Amino acid sequence: MKSLIRYAKTKDAPMISLLGKMAFYEMYEHVFEDKNSLTDYCDMTFSVEKMKFHLSKKGNTFWLVHDGVLPIGYLELKRDSSSHGGSSGFITFLHKIYLFQEYWNKGIGQKLFDKMMQESKRLHAGKVLLFVLKTNAREIQFYSQNSFIKVGERLMQMGQETFEFILMEKRLNG
């Protein structure tokens, strides 16, 4: 399947907001006990204003992926995010990667992920960090196949609910 990946701009905030809400709901609805909490979380986390802020923030890079006609996902990379892992030195942090389920297992997510890894290497980051929901075996396998290893765990609140996440990293040098 042909896909088009490009850098996102601030003007893409409404599209990224909608993509984030829809993809997050699609991927995580089953883990929320309270659907109102899920809706509130999505409205807060993926608001157009918040996306504009993140898109314009120095150190953040977004990529949009299209299927040739429609937007189908995005990725957000944060640079120098040493606070996420308690690590010292320059790192990048894969903050969000969302792709609609109908496009899974078609190589598109891997291409989007590869763009992020190329950027991290170009920036001379020592490592890439990410969090993944502890019960998401599919994502854990994807990251493990891309040479990420588990380095910790953390409880995180999303809406009114608390979830267990795994911190994973991939060292890029040394």
Summary of the structure (lengths in Angstrom):
residues: 174
radius of gyration: 15.5
end to end distance: 35.9
largest distance: 46.0
contacts: 517
relative contact order: 0.16
helix: 41%
strand: 33%
